[in-house]
């Protein structure tokens, strides 16, 4: 298993989902390049929040480990990301819940999912 591929893809997935995990409260202002303007309030998507947190923890743990991951560690990561209903393999966003960016985010995550899955299949870490 290539640790760097896993780290890179998980970080990319965090970036892909970050806009969905962000919450914008009422009376918030945002910079439009010229001036501070009122921002559209937005509720964070709970699935995006969960997966951003899970991926952040995995990245930190894998980066902190100076030795290759063991088969058992790889199995735990694989099981947590792809092990059944509600796993990362099932995550899809809809325009109804997150808006028009849903299909773009889903496409990016589909590519990352395939790369992460392949990286976790490649033996020892």
Long-range contacts (C-beta under 8 A, 24 or more apart in sequence): 1-68, 1-69, 1-74, 1-119, 1-120, 1-122, 1-123, 1-124, 1-125, 2-119, 2-122, 3-62, 3-68, 3-69, 3-125, 5-115, 5-116, 5-119, 6-58, 6-62, 6-77, 6-116, 6-119, 6-120, 7-59, 7-62, 7-63, 9-112, 9-115, 9-116, 9-119, 10-55, 10-58, 10-59, 10-116, 11-55, 11-59, 12-108, 12-112, 13-51, 13-55, 13-108, 13-109, 13-112, 13-116, 14-52, 14-55, 14-56, 14-59, 16-105, 16-108, 16-109, 16-112, 17-48, 17-51, 17-52, 17-105, 17-109, 18-48, 18-52, 19-101, 20-44, 20-45, 20-48, 20-93, 20-98, 20-101, 20-105, 21-45, 21-48, 21-49, 21-52, 45-93, 45-97, 45-98, 47-91, 47-93, 48-93, 48-98, 51-88, 51-91, 54-80, 54-88, 68-124, 68-125, 69-124, 69-125, 70-124, 70-125, 71-123, 71-124, 73-125, 74-120, 74-124, 74-125, 77-120, 78-117, 78-120, 78-121, 81-116, 81-117, 81-120, 82-117, 82-120, 88-113, 88-116, 89-113, 89-117
